[in-house]
Amino acid sequence: MDVWNSKRVTMCSTFFMFSILVLSGCYGNGNDGSSVPFSALTTAIAGDGIGASAQFNSPSAITTDGTNLYVADSGNNTIRQIVIASNWVTTIAGSKGVSGSSDGTHSKALFNSPYGIMTDGTYLYVTDTLNNAIRKVTIATGVVTTLSSQLNYPQGITADGTNFYVANTHGNSILEVAILTGTGNTLAGTTTAGSSNSTDGTGATTQFYAPEGVATDGTNLYVIDTDNNSVRSIVIATGATTTLVGPAGSALCVPDTVSSTAPLVCPSGSNDGTGSAAQFNSPSGITIDPTKTYLYVADTGNNSIRRVVIATGATSTLAGPSGSTLCTPATSTTPAACPSGSNNGTGSAAQFNSPFGITTDGTNLYVADTNNNTIRKVAIASGVVTTLAGTAPLQSTQ
């Protein structure tokens, strides 16, 4: 790992002395015993640090290699690294608060609202959303290059070793992009203007409405079809798409009498259930557990984390208020509403505020809790939620 970004600093004194240490040139040791240079300490004052002392700005996507978390810190236009064992947060690439599209190393590279991230252990692959591009970050060096461009508001990204699969959100489609060359094609959906809908089908006959999150088990893709409030499944070999959970593709989706851009409106809600009986509210992120048994969904509008059994489509709420009496059901004039907050706790006692990104190491889920500007940890076995890094702003519960 690159000591500029990745090493945990052993402090010369307690953490509140950080500014004094920087000014005096005090050096700590990296995990391998090497010295951490002055620049690593100065970036800490700019928002890096340990646990609650670290600062984020609308973090939106998260991935893990089992030892570290990597976060697309969208509002800061940066890529952050968190050492799970120590909660130590550093900035790998990007310049805090500065947007752009430049390739380069560390802060010389510029992003513009990155909203998706994945890793193969050596590289990070980032959907640089407002630049409509896929960027590659070498973890060890912080070198950033552009792999593919001319997408249409890309968000979620995953891979099967040969190809990336990207949620081309404003194109209402799922793209397949070769890892080695960056060349791509549309696997499912159509980018034709006015094509948003909820139709199951194959290839271009499938219709999505603002898909955001993607995950794969190597054979299938699982897509968060955000504005259809559904999770869709795509057979990679054929492009055949079906709806696993939620209302897309069912008679529950009704003609839209307000907008001409979406012929059908699929209802939102917070109910647990199976198949089309399960309800979501603008879900965003998705991850798959190592056994390929469960999907975990960041149900953004419900401020909850949901679990889906892949084989059956049975959906339950692991953490947050969805499926509980804490949520207000939808009416003919108002959408369903589940309360937001930042409290740690177990199950429905835990609170989130628009969780967006989610990843897992098989034991825990790690969530980019976007409007709380924090990274949360959810123990899968118990539903216990804690805050790993960042500090939520003062807020009132809705």
Secondary structure, 3 states (H helix, E strand, C coil): CCCCCCCCCCCCCCHHHHHHHHHHCCCCECCCCCECCHHHHHHHHCCCEEHHHCCCCCEEEEEECCCEEEEEEHHHCEEEEEECCCCEEEEEECCCCCECCCCEEHHHCCECCEEEEEECCCEEEEEEHHHCEEEEEECCCCEEEEEECCCCCEEEEEECCCEEEEEEHHHCEEEEEECCCCCEEEEEECCCCCCCCCCCEEHHHCCCCCEEEEEECCCEEEEEEHHHCEEEEEECCCCEEEEEECCCCCCCCEECCCCCCCCEECCCCCCCEEHHHCCCCCCCEEEECCCCCEEEEEEHHHCEEEEEECCCCEEEEEECCCCCCCCECCCCCCCCECCCCCCCEEHHHCCCCCEEEEEECCCEEEEEEHHHCEEEEEECCCCEEEEEECCCCCCCCC
